[in-house]
Amino acid sequence: PQSWDDRRPPSHRRARRSGRLVREGKMAADRQNINKSWDHIQNKYVGTGHSDMTKFEWASNQHRDTAASHIGHYDMLSYFAVAQNDSIGRVRYQLLEKMLQPCGAPPAKQEDES
C-alpha cells in the first residue's frame, strides 16, 4: 500500500531529514521571496527595524508597541487598573505618557572622530 506522502503530487512531497519534514525543491526561490517580502515589510512598518537601528530605538519601539496593545485591549487595561487599584482612565493616561519616552531619555550621540 502507498503511504499518504506517496499519493501527494511531487511538488508537495516531503523528505525526512534529521527528524524534520522538509519540502523538496524550491528552497532557494523561497528564500529569495522571503527576503524580498522582508524588505517590503521593513519599508512599510517602522517597528520592524533596519540595519542601522540602535538598541535603544529597537527597545523603544517594543515598549511603544506593548503599551499601544495594552491600551487597545480593554480587558488588559481593566486588569491593570484592578491590580494597581486605579481607574481605567488613569491607567490609560499613564500608558499614554509612558509612550513618549518609554525607555527614558535617549543616550548621547557619539561623534565619529575622522
Helices and strands as residue ranges (DSSP letters): G 5-7, G 10-12, E 14-17, E 20-23, H 27-44, G 46-48, H 55-72, H 74-84, H 88-98
